[in-house]
């Protein structure tokens, strides 16, 4: 199933905008300006909706792929 079906922009642009929002804590309008500098015209409202929809999906994928820590810890004297 394609998560990006019926979206005007390719998945790379959507994921880049969502990554900018969560990684650097930029506003939606700041991301709109950054994309406009690269020739991509997108509204801040579209970016807001992408962050709402895809932010949770990306977080779930990251948590699923994270291995975590083991049960054994080695303590060394210093």
Secondary structure, 3 states (H helix, E strand, C coil): CCCCCCCCCCHHHHHHHHHHHHHHCCCHHHHHHHHHHCCCCCCHHHHHHHHHHHHHHHHHHHHHHCCCCCCCCCCCCC
